[in-house]
Amino acid sequence: MQLIQKHKSFLLILFALVLIHLLHGLILWPTMQLGLSNEKVDIISLITIPIVTLIGIAYLLKQFGIHLNFSFKKVNPILIFYVLLLAVFCIIFQSALDIPFIIELLQSKLRFFAFTNPFQYGLHSIVYLFGAVIVAPITEEILYRKIIFIKLKEQYGLAFALVVSSFLFALIHWNLEGLLAYFASGLLLAYLYHITKVLWLNILLHGSYNFLAMITTIEMFDSSHRMFVIILLLYLISAAGIYMILKEVKTLTN
């Protein structure tokens, strides 16, 4: 009983995350039984996931006695530029962390990005774009950074909070091959919030990253292609860029 009481906050967080996904599953299951098209099921999923996430957020806010403050905190304008640049570096670097990238590289193949039309699938694209760029960044940053990360940091310390909140963030994306990539993104977002304490900067980074993901697609290059070495350098530059920007952001916010 003492052990449960000691880790009550962590258990409440796990319960809330399970609750979110159970509710989402209960909503989607009937729609699948109706024989709706995959596109319609996707749209229903995109609309309902933020609703059940808000239920989880409300539950944790009440349990932890947290009051959200939605006031707009002013920051040095250069921070906004750094966050937007961080989104570019992040989407490049993250793509190098999933299993397919490593397998392809061993086969002397390299992936990189090309622009695509984000509205090519009509209504589905519009709903997905709005959800990915606006709704998901707001709800996920409140849940995973404002509530989960902060609560874990208070109880277990910074290192534990960074790792565990990022791992939970990676798990909810249900992508085993990209687990490490999402974990790295979670670490970046959690650390950014740790050094700035400004949630809307996190939302801006998250939304910008998702927007870039929406307007790009993956192209493959083999080792004989003239862009191969340049692309490899861009991956290295993105990793260095993330480190340097976080260092500058930390200096500015301190």
QUILIN-V884791 format. One line per field, one symbol per residue. phi: phi as a letter, one per 40 degrees, with the letter a starting at -180 (. if undefined). A space follows every 50 residues. Layout:
phi = ???
This chain:
phi = .cccccbdccccccccccddccccccccdcccccgccdcccccccccccc ccccccccccdcccgcbcbcccccbcdcccccccccccccccccccbccd cccccccgbbcabbcbccbcbgddcccccccccbccdcccccccbcbccc cccccbhcdccccccccccccccfbccbdccccccccccccdcccbgbcc cccccccccccccccbbcbbbccccccdcccdcccccccccccccccccc cccc
